[in-house]
Amino acid sequence: MPSYSQFLAALRLNLSGRSDARIETGGILRYRTADGTVDYESVKVVSEPILAEDRIIIIRAGIHGDEVAGPLTLMKYAGKIFDYARLKGVKLVVFPLDNPSGFEAGTRYNVEGDRGDAGNNDFVRYQLQNGEIADDLGSQNEFDRWYWSSDPRFGAHLPEETRWLHRELKKIPFTQVGAVLDIHGDNFISRPYAYHYGFGDLSVYRPIVEKISGIAPILAHAEVNSGYLNGPGFIPEVVRDGQIVIGDLDVKSDEMGFIVRYDGSLPDLASRLGVRYAITVETTAGLSQDQKDSVNLIWVYGLIDLVAAESKRPLSDSDLVADC
């Protein structure tokens, strides 16, 4: 496994000599350890230029440091991804490794072990109709208002890498964003599967899922809560009545392997901001890295195709119900 400095060197080499993509440094992520403070350079890769009429896709990987499949895919294939986006007339904002200290330490959370108040993939707070505040609605899309979790009124504790991404996202004109792709890697399921989280009309992704099924079995009709219950009381992977069950909540994938869960994650935020295509990719521990690369790239190219095929869609009034 590469170190973070090796990851950045490989990424820069992959993108060297390009005039249509630049690597931007976004400041220093600073963590305290037993040996003192340690600093990590935060980076994103951005299409050059991005004009007011351009359609944008946001790609993020590596928020959970031990889920290395997404960062490795982007490290190896960033050049080809930007080539394809340029061919299709789509611009990209890529966060290739969102939690570098966790990546280097091989841990889900950062080197401080800081999971924040609701994990480090924490972007939304929901005000329920009874006035209570929630960070995860499960599969029930019932609430009164939503807010960024970094809204000062909540005083939520967010890990360093999460605070940085909040700041970066607020610089992006979401009226131009056609898709958000969040690449994960399920380390809780040992069998080889691919599955996904999504919102809205999931039928548009059927051709993508059919391509993926040629690479990896689709985890369909399964109760899956990987990563949500990884604290006290977490129930490890079991098979119940022939079905894989992770955890103990009634959240189940459909026939295409989709889970609909309003969990306050980055794609959940994107869907609230009016992004039509908001997807989380999951590939399980039983797949090889080559298989994971293939699944991840099918999603990347598939979303580029979808965004390229549609005209710019402005936010509607219903998309702007929250203080952002």
C-alpha positions as CSV (number, residue, x, y, z in Angstrom):
1,M,0.0,0.0,0.0
2,P,1.5,3.4,-0.9
3,S,2.1,6.1,1.6
4,Y,0.2,9.3,1.2
5,S,3.3,11.0,-0.3
6,Q,3.7,8.1,-2.8
7,F,0.0,8.4,-3.6
8,L,0.3,12.1,-4.4
9,A,3.5,11.5,-6.4
10,A,1.7,8.8,-8.5
11,L,-1.4,11.1,-9.0
12,R,0.8,14.0,-10.1
13,L,2.7,11.8,-12.5
14,N,-0.6,10.4,-13.9
15,L,-1.8,14.0,-14.6
16,S,1.5,15.6,-15.6
17,G,1.6,17.7,-18.7
18,R,-2.2,18.3,-18.8
19,S,-3.6,21.7,-19.5
20,D,-7.2,20.6,-18.7
21,A,-6.7,19.5,-15.1
22,R,-4.8,21.0,-12.2
23,I,-4.1,19.6,-8.7
24,E,-4.9,22.2,-6.1
25,T,-3.7,22.1,-2.5
26,G,-6.4,23.2,-0.1
27,G,-4.3,23.7,3.1
28,I,-3.0,21.5,5.8
29,L,-4.9,18.9,7.8
30,R,-3.3,18.9,11.2
31,Y,-3.7,16.1,13.7
32,R,-2.4,15.4,17.2
33,T,-0.8,12.1,18.0
34,A,1.2,10.7,20.9
35,D,4.4,11.8,19.1
36,G,3.2,15.4,18.5
37,T,1.4,16.9,15.6
38,V,1.4,15.5,12.1
39,D,0.4,17.4,9.0
40,Y,-1.2,16.2,5.7
41,E,-1.6,18.3,2.6
42,S,-5.2,18.3,1.4
43,V,-5.7,18.1,-2.4
44,K,-8.3,18.2,-5.1
45,V,-8.1,17.8,-8.9
46,V,-10.1,20.3,-10.9
47,S,-10.9,20.6,-14.6
48,E,-9.4,23.7,-16.2
49,P,-11.3,25.9,-16.9
50,I,-14.8,25.6,-15.4
51,L,-17.1,28.1,-17.0
52,A,-20.5,29.3,-15.9
53,E,-22.2,27.1,-18.5
54,D,-20.3,23.9,-17.7
55,R,-21.8,20.8,-16.2
56,I,-19.8,19.5,-13.2
57,I,-19.4,16.1,-11.6
58,I,-17.9,15.8,-8.1
59,I,-16.0,12.6,-7.3
60,R,-14.9,11.8,-3.8
61,A,-13.0,8.8,-2.4
62,G,-11.3,7.7,0.7
63,I,-13.3,9.4,3.5
64,H,-12.9,6.1,5.4
65,G,-9.2,5.6,5.4
66,D,-9.3,1.8,5.4
67,E,-11.4,1.8,2.3
68,V,-8.6,2.1,-0.2
69,A,-10.2,0.9,-3.4
70,G,-11.5,4.3,-4.5
71,P,-8.3,6.3,-3.9
72,L,-6.3,3.6,-5.7
73,T,-8.7,3.7,-8.7
74,L,-8.3,7.4,-9.0
75,M,-4.5,7.3,-8.5
76,K,-4.2,4.9,-11.4
77,Y,-6.9,6.1,-13.8
78,A,-7.2,9.9,-13.2
79,G,-5.8,10.7,-16.6
80,K,-8.2,8.4,-18.4
81,I,-11.1,9.8,-16.4
82,F,-10.2,13.4,-17.3
83,D,-9.8,12.3,-20.9
84,Y,-13.3,10.8,-21.0
85,A,-14.8,13.8,-19.3
86,R,-13.2,16.2,-21.8
87,L,-14.4,14.0,-24.7
88,K,-18.0,14.3,-23.3
89,G,-17.8,18.0,-22.5
90,V,-18.1,17.5,-18.7
91,K,-16.0,19.1,-16.0
92,L,-14.7,17.4,-12.9
93,V,-13.9,18.3,-9.3
94,V,-12.2,15.3,-7.7
95,F,-11.3,14.8,-4.1
96,P,-9.1,11.7,-4.6
97,L,-8.3,10.9,-1.0
98,D,-10.3,12.7,1.6
99,N,-8.9,11.1,4.8
100,P,-5.1,10.9,4.1
101,S,-4.1,10.2,7.7
102,G,-6.6,7.3,8.0
103,F,-5.4,6.0,4.6
104,E,-1.8,5.9,5.9
105,A,-2.7,4.4,9.2
106,G,-5.1,1.9,7.7
107,T,-8.0,3.1,9.9
108,R,-11.6,4.1,9.2
109,Y,-11.2,7.4,10.9
110,N,-8.3,9.8,11.1
111,V,-5.0,9.3,12.9
112,E,-6.6,10.9,16.0
113,G,-9.4,8.3,15.9
114,D,-11.8,11.2,15.7
115,R,-15.1,10.1,14.3
116,G,-16.9,13.3,15.1
117,D,-20.5,13.3,16.4
118,A,-21.8,11.2,13.5
119,G,-18.9,9.7,11.7
120,N,-16.7,11.6,9.3
121,N,-19.1,11.4,6.3
122,D,-21.3,13.9,8.1
123,F,-22.9,16.6,6.0
124,V,-26.6,17.0,6.9
125,R,-28.8,17.6,10.0
126,Y,-32.5,17.0,9.8
127,Q,-35.1,18.9,11.9
128,L,-37.9,16.5,12.4
129,Q,-41.6,17.5,12.6
130,N,-41.4,17.3,16.4
131,G,-38.5,19.6,16.5
132,E,-35.8,17.0,17.2
133,I,-32.6,17.0,15.3
134,A,-31.3,13.8,13.5
135,D,-28.3,13.0,11.4
136,D,-29.7,9.8,9.9
137,L,-33.3,9.2,8.8
138,G,-32.7,5.6,7.6
139,S,-35.0,4.8,4.7
140,Q,-37.8,7.2,5.9
141,N,-37.6,10.5,4.1
142,E,-39.7,12.4,6.6
143,F,-38.5,15.7,8.1
144,D,-39.4,19.4,8.4
145,R,-36.1,21.1,7.3
146,W,-32.5,20.2,6.6
147,Y,-29.3,22.0,7.2
148,W,-25.6,21.6,6.6
149,S,-24.2,19.8,9.7
150,S,-21.5,22.5,9.9
151,D,-24.3,25.1,10.6
152,P,-23.1,26.8,13.8
153,R,-26.5,26.6,15.4
154,F,-25.9,22.9,16.0
155,G,-22.4,23.1,17.4
156,A,-21.7,19.7,15.8
157,H,-18.2,18.3,16.2
158,L,-16.7,17.4,12.8
159,P,-13.3,15.8,12.2
160,E,-10.6,17.9,10.5
161,E,-11.0,16.3,7.1
162,T,-14.8,16.7,7.2
163,R,-14.6,20.4,8.1
164,W,-12.2,21.0,5.2
165,L,-14.5,19.3,2.7
166,H,-17.5,21.4,3.9
167,R,-15.5,24.5,3.1
168,E,-14.5,23.2,-0.3
169,L,-18.0,22.1,-1.2
170,K,-19.4,25.6,-0.4
171,K,-17.1,27.0,-3.1
172,I,-18.7,24.9,-5.8
173,P,-21.8,26.2,-7.8
174,F,-24.2,23.3,-7.2
175,T,-26.6,24.7,-9.8
176,Q,-24.0,23.3,-12.3
177,V,-23.4,20.0,-10.6
178,G,-25.0,17.1,-12.4
179,A,-23.7,14.2,-10.4
180,V,-21.9,13.4,-7.2
181,L,-20.1,10.0,-6.9
182,D,-18.8,8.9,-3.5
183,I,-16.5,5.8,-3.8
184,H,-16.3,3.6,-0.8
185,G,-15.3,0.0,-0.2
186,D,-17.2,-2.3,2.2
187,N,-14.7,-4.1,4.4
188,F,-17.4,-5.7,6.6
189,I,-18.6,-8.2,3.9
190,S,-16.0,-10.9,3.1
191,R,-17.9,-12.3,0.1
192,P,-17.4,-10.7,-3.4
193,Y,-20.3,-8.2,-4.1
194,A,-21.0,-4.8,-5.5
195,Y,-23.9,-2.6,-4.2
196,H,-24.8,1.0,-4.1
197,Y,-26.7,3.8,-2.4
198,G,-28.8,6.2,-4.4
199,F,-31.8,8.5,-4.5
200,G,-34.6,9.4,-6.9
201,D,-35.3,7.4,-10.0
202,L,-33.0,4.5,-9.7
203,S,-34.1,2.9,-13.0
204,V,-31.8,5.2,-15.0
205,Y,-28.9,3.3,-13.6
206,R,-30.0,-0.1,-14.8
207,P,-27.5,-0.2,-17.8
208,I,-24.7,0.7,-15.4
209,V,-25.7,-2.0,-13.0
210,E,-25.9,-4.6,-15.8
211,K,-22.3,-3.8,-16.8
212,I,-21.2,-4.1,-13.2
213,S,-22.9,-7.5,-12.9
214,G,-20.5,-8.8,-15.5
215,I,-17.6,-7.9,-13.1
216,A,-19.1,-8.7,-9.7
217,P,-22.2,-10.3,-8.2
218,I,-24.8,-7.6,-7.3
219,L,-25.8,-7.7,-3.6
220,A,-29.6,-7.7,-4.1
221,H,-32.4,-8.1,-1.6
222,A,-30.0,-8.0,1.4
223,E,-30.2,-6.2,4.7
224,V,-27.0,-4.2,4.8
225,N,-25.9,-1.8,7.5
226,S,-22.1,-2.0,7.1
227,G,-20.3,0.7,8.9
228,Y,-23.4,2.1,10.6
229,L,-23.2,-0.2,13.6
230,N,-19.5,-0.5,14.0
231,G,-19.5,0.5,17.7
232,P,-20.8,-1.3,20.8
233,G,-23.4,-3.8,19.9
234,F,-22.3,-4.1,16.3
235,I,-23.5,-7.4,14.8
236,P,-20.8,-8.9,12.4
237,E,-21.6,-10.4,9.0
238,V,-24.1,-13.3,9.3
239,V,-26.2,-15.3,6.9
240,R,-29.9,-15.5,7.9
241,D,-32.3,-17.6,5.8
242,G,-29.8,-17.5,3.0
243,Q,-29.5,-13.7,3.1
244,I,-26.5,-11.7,4.1
245,V,-27.3,-9.5,7.1
246,I,-25.0,-6.8,8.4
247,G,-26.3,-5.1,11.5
248,D,-29.8,-5.2,12.7
249,L,-31.8,-2.4,11.0
250,D,-34.5,-2.8,8.4
251,V,-32.5,-1.3,5.5
252,K,-32.6,-3.6,2.5
253,S,-31.1,-3.5,-1.0
254,D,-33.5,-3.8,-4.0
255,E,-33.1,-6.1,-7.0
256,M,-30.4,-3.9,-8.5
257,G,-28.4,-3.7,-5.3
258,F,-29.6,-0.2,-4.4
259,I,-30.1,1.0,-0.9
260,V,-32.0,4.2,-0.3
261,R,-30.8,5.7,3.0
262,Y,-31.0,9.4,4.0
263,D,-27.9,9.2,6.2
264,G,-26.5,12.7,6.1
265,S,-23.7,11.6,3.8
266,L,-22.2,13.5,1.0
267,P,-24.5,12.1,-1.7
268,D,-27.5,12.7,0.7
269,L,-26.4,16.4,0.9
270,A,-26.0,16.5,-2.9
271,S,-29.5,15.2,-3.4
272,R,-30.8,17.9,-1.1
273,L,-29.0,20.5,-3.1
274,G,-30.8,19.4,-6.3
275,V,-28.2,17.1,-7.8
276,R,-30.0,14.5,-9.9
277,Y,-27.4,11.7,-9.8
278,A,-26.0,11.2,-6.3
279,I,-24.4,7.8,-5.8
280,T,-22.3,5.9,-3.2
281,V,-20.4,3.0,-4.6
282,E,-19.6,-0.1,-2.5
283,T,-17.4,-3.0,-3.4
284,T,-16.8,-5.6,-0.8
285,A,-13.7,-7.1,0.6
286,G,-14.1,-10.3,-1.4
287,L,-13.3,-8.6,-4.7
288,S,-9.8,-8.0,-6.1
289,Q,-8.5,-4.5,-6.6
290,D,-8.8,-5.0,-10.4
291,Q,-12.5,-5.8,-10.0
292,K,-13.0,-2.8,-7.7
293,D,-11.3,-0.6,-10.3
294,S,-13.6,-1.9,-13.0
295,V,-16.7,-1.3,-10.9
296,N,-15.6,2.2,-9.9
297,L,-14.8,3.1,-13.5
298,I,-18.1,1.9,-14.8
299,W,-19.8,4.3,-12.4
300,V,-17.5,7.2,-13.3
301,Y,-17.9,6.8,-17.0
302,G,-21.6,6.0,-16.7
303,L,-22.3,9.2,-14.7
304,I,-20.3,11.2,-17.1
305,D,-22.5,9.8,-19.9
306,L,-25.7,10.6,-18.0
307,V,-24.7,14.2,-17.2
308,A,-23.4,14.8,-20.7
309,A,-26.7,13.7,-22.2
310,E,-28.9,16.1,-20.3
311,S,-29.1,19.9,-20.4
312,K,-28.4,22.1,-17.4
313,R,-31.0,21.8,-14.8
314,P,-31.3,24.7,-12.4
315,L,-32.3,24.3,-8.8
316,S,-36.1,24.4,-8.2
317,D,-37.7,26.3,-5.3
318,S,-38.1,23.0,-3.4
319,D,-34.3,22.4,-3.6
320,L,-33.7,25.7,-1.7
321,V,-35.7,25.0,1.4
322,A,-32.7,24.9,3.8
323,D,-30.2,27.4,5.0
324,C,-27.0,26.4,3.2
